[in-house]
Amino acid sequence: METDPILSRDPFELFEELLHEAAATGMDNPEAMVVSTVDGEGRPSSRVLLLKGLDRGGFVFFTNLESRKALELDGHPDVCLNFYWRETEKQVRIEGLAEKVSDGEADAYFATRPRGSQIGAWASQQSRRLKDRDELLAAVAHEEQRFAGRDVPRPPHWGGYRVSPRRIEVWISGEFRLHDRSVFEREGDGWRRFKVYP
């Protein structure tokens, strides 16, 4: 039986190759992904975030730890990440468990952010009600004054999550909607690999 060119790959290396392929098209934000969570009632919500790290432990993103998504992840760490690259007609879905990254890892990434984004992390009470935009701009001005002339430290309410995948599905568009769907499911230290119908 002929070896399948997708299923024979390491799923992390395959993902990186697909991400680089998307980036090579010149598209904006190839690292953008839809992050889906559920609340205590099992109601789903989704939003677009940027992938900020990938290692053998999983897929990393950063956020306000008091945001809706973070509160939902703290209560129900099951999460789904969805990358769709229209330019290459490929998609990767990742299902797994989210765990907070270490303070050291969050500090290291926060230090690489533009100063304006660092200030914004202090000023924004993400997901909470906002009276109007002037209220937000006043908060930004306050934080800019507070940190004038010095480095901006990471707020205690800002950090990251690493999603450890238990299932990765790679979808490649096919003619007449006969798409190629390859699934990698975590099995001990390895992966169970199979195809599913489009």
VONUSE-607836 format. One record per residue (C-alpha): residue number from 1; residue in three letters; z, x, y. Coordinates in pm, 1 decimal, m for minus. Each point is the difference from the previous one (the first is absolute). Layout:
BEGIN
pos|code|w|u|v
NUM|ALA|Z|X|Y
...
This chain:
BEGIN
pos|code|w|u|v
1|MET|0.0|0.0|0.0
2|GLU|m94.9|133.6|344.0
3|THR|290.9|109.3|221.3
4|ASP|46.7|m230.1|299.4
5|PRO|m42.4|204.4|321.5
6|ILE|276.9|m195.1|178.1
7|LEU|257.4|m56.5|m274.3
8|SER|m19.3|365.0|m104.7
9|ARG|133.6|107.8|342.1
10|ASP|352.9|62.0|122.1
11|PRO|65.4|m310.3|217.6
12|PHE|161.9|196.0|285.1
13|GLU|m287.3|248.5|15.7
14|LEU|m248.9|m286.6|m25.0
15|PHE|168.0|m179.1|291.7
16|GLU|m10.6|314.1|215.2
17|GLU|m370.0|42.9|m78.6
18|LEU|m75.0|m361.4|97.7
19|LEU|201.4|38.4|321.6
20|HIS|m189.1|318.5|93.0
21|GLU|m329.3|m171.0|m81.0
22|ALA|91.1|m285.1|237.0
23|ALA|108.9|243.6|271.8
24|ALA|m329.6|188.3|m30.8
25|THR|m187.3|m313.8|111.3
26|GLY|160.5|32.2|344.2
27|MET|172.1|m337.2|m30.2
28|ASP|311.4|m66.2|206.6
29|ASN|334.4|31.4|m177.5
30|PRO|m104.8|41.4|m364.2
31|GLU|372.5|33.8|m76.2
32|ALA|61.8|m359.8|115.8
33|MET|145.8|m224.0|m268.2
34|VAL|128.6|m353.9|m30.8
35|VAL|367.3|3.5|m100.2
36|SER|118.3|m322.8|m163.0
37|THR|366.1|m88.8|m50.9
38|VAL|195.8|m312.7|m92.1
39|ASP|311.4|m151.6|156.2
40|GLY|306.7|m145.0|m170.6
41|GLU|m186.2|m325.9|m62.2
42|GLY|m292.3|177.9|m162.5
43|ARG|m227.1|m63.8|299.2
44|PRO|m250.2|283.6|53.3
45|SER|m89.4|171.3|325.0
46|SER|m254.5|272.4|70.3
47|ARG|m76.1|246.7|276.5
48|VAL|m217.4|308.3|50.9
49|LEU|171.7|339.7|7.7
50|LEU|m117.6|358.4|m29.8
51|LEU|56.9|215.3|m305.2
52|LYS|186.7|311.4|116.9
53|GLY|57.3|188.7|m320.1
54|LEU|m93.7|20.8|m367.0
55|ASP|160.1|199.7|m276.3
56|ARG|74.7|m42.2|m369.3
57|GLY|294.4|m219.3|100.2
58|GLY|m221.0|m251.9|173.1
59|PHE|m150.2|m129.9|324.2
60|VAL|199.5|42.4|323.1
61|PHE|12.0|m200.4|322.0
62|PHE|245.2|m14.6|291.2
63|THR|143.1|m290.7|196.0
64|ASN|292.6|m149.2|187.5
65|LEU|268.2|m51.9|m265.5
66|GLU|112.0|m321.2|172.3
67|SER|m349.4|m154.8|m4.3
68|ARG|m90.8|m300.3|m208.6
69|LYS|m186.8|213.1|m253.5
70|ALA|293.7|238.7|m43.5
71|LEU|252.5|m280.8|m41.4
72|GLU|m225.9|m161.1|m259.2
73|LEU|m41.2|330.6|m184.3
74|ASP|373.8|58.1|1.0
75|GLY|48.9|m339.3|m166.1
76|HIS|m306.4|12.0|m226.8
77|PRO|m145.9|350.2|m40.9
78|ASP|m309.9|m125.1|m182.2
79|VAL|m297.1|70.1|224.6
80|CYS|m379.6|m0.3|m11.9
81|LEU|m222.1|236.9|198.7
82|ASN|m367.9|m81.0|43.7
83|PHE|m260.5|245.4|129.8
84|TYR|m348.6|m138.6|65.8
85|TRP|m279.9|224.2|122.5
86|ARG|m297.3|m214.3|102.4
87|GLU|m214.8|304.7|67.6
88|THR|22.6|120.4|m361.2
89|GLU|47.6|m345.9|m155.2
90|LYS|311.8|109.5|m184.3
91|GLN|355.2|m128.5|m18.9
92|VAL|326.7|123.7|m147.0
93|ARG|298.2|m224.8|m66.9
94|ILE|337.5|154.9|m71.6
95|GLU|296.3|m196.5|m133.6
96|GLY|339.5|164.6|m20.9
97|LEU|353.1|40.5|126.7
98|ALA|89.9|120.6|349.6
99|GLU|291.5|237.1|58.5
100|LYS|111.6|151.0|328.7
101|VAL|m100.3|360.3|59.8
102|SER|272.3|253.4|78.4
103|ASP|128.4|51.5|353.6
104|GLY|m148.9|349.2|m9.5
105|GLU|m345.7|m130.4|m85.4
106|ALA|23.6|m267.7|271.0
107|ASP|117.6|258.3|255.6
108|ALA|m286.9|234.6|m87.8
109|TYR|m264.1|m269.1|39.5
110|PHE|154.4|m145.8|316.9
111|ALA|m18.6|343.6|164.1
112|THR|m379.6|m0.3|m47.0
113|ARG|m52.7|m331.3|181.5
114|PRO|m132.8|m9.5|356.4
115|ARG|281.2|m21.1|254.4
116|GLY|m112.5|m348.2|107.4
117|SER|33.8|m123.1|m357.9
118|GLN|343.6|159.6|m25.1
119|ILE|110.7|m178.0|317.8
120|GLY|m147.4|m323.9|m131.4
121|ALA|206.8|28.1|m317.2
122|TRP|315.8|m7.1|215.0
123|ALA|m124.9|m273.4|234.5
124|SER|m134.5|m249.1|m253.3
125|GLN|228.0|m241.5|m182.0
126|GLN|m278.3|m61.0|m249.2
127|SER|m45.5|m356.3|m126.6
128|ARG|265.9|m143.9|233.8
129|ARG|m78.5|m254.1|272.1
130|LEU|m130.8|145.0|324.8
131|LYS|32.1|m189.6|328.7
132|ASP|m320.6|147.2|142.8
133|ARG|m189.1|330.0|19.5
134|ASP|195.3|101.7|308.9
135|GLU|314.3|9.8|m211.5
136|LEU|m166.5|246.1|m239.0
137|LEU|m134.2|216.7|282.3
138|ALA|346.0|10.0|159.7
139|ALA|145.1|118.6|m331.9
140|VAL|m265.4|272.7|m21.9
141|ALA|76.4|111.9|357.0
142|HIS|371.8|10.9|m80.8
143|GLU|m56.9|219.5|m308.0
144|GLU|m240.0|228.1|188.0
145|GLN|269.7|57.0|261.3
146|ARG|270.6|48.9|m262.2
147|PHE|m197.5|270.3|m181.0
148|ALA|m158.9|160.0|307.4
149|GLY|m26.2|375.5|m39.2
150|ARG|112.6|12.4|m362.0
151|ASP|m122.3|m61.5|m352.6
152|VAL|12.7|m354.0|m131.4
153|PRO|210.7|m23.9|m317.5
154|ARG|m76.6|m243.3|m279.2
155|PRO|176.9|m333.2|54.3
156|PRO|247.2|m92.2|m274.8
157|HIS|m192.9|m324.3|m51.7
158|TRP|m331.0|176.6|m71.0
159|GLY|m105.3|144.8|m335.4
160|GLY|m243.9|m23.3|m284.1
161|TYR|m67.5|m132.5|m346.2
162|ARG|m164.6|154.0|m303.3
163|VAL|m175.3|m244.8|m228.6
164|SER|17.4|119.3|m359.4
165|PRO|m297.4|m162.9|m174.1
166|ARG|25.9|m183.4|m328.1
167|ARG|m358.3|m127.7|20.6
168|ILE|m306.5|134.9|180.8
169|GLU|m328.8|m186.4|m5.3
170|VAL|m324.7|155.0|120.6
171|TRP|m275.1|m246.5|94.1
172|ILE|m357.0|114.6|57.9
173|SER|m260.8|m247.2|123.9
174|GLY|m280.5|m78.5|m241.2
175|GLU|m333.0|m178.6|22.4
176|PHE|9.8|m376.8|m60.3
177|ARG|380.4|15.3|38.0
178|LEU|28.3|187.7|m329.9
179|HIS|263.9|227.0|150.7
180|ASP|168.3|285.1|m183.5
181|ARG|377.7|m46.3|m30.3
182|SER|210.3|277.6|m151.2
183|VAL|374.2|m37.3|m52.2
184|PHE|266.9|266.9|m41.3
185|GLU|341.0|m132.2|m110.3
186|ARG|305.6|222.2|m15.1
187|GLU|105.9|71.2|m357.4
188|GLY|289.8|244.6|m26.0
189|ASP|m114.3|322.4|164.4
190|GLY|m366.0|m91.7|m33.9
191|TRP|m244.4|m284.2|56.0
192|ARG|m146.5|m276.8|m210.8
193|ARG|m363.8|m35.0|104.1
194|PHE|m236.6|m293.0|m42.4
195|LYS|m278.0|m202.4|161.6
196|VAL|23.8|m362.7|113.6
197|TYR|m276.2|m251.8|57.4
198|PRO|m123.6|m32.2|361.0
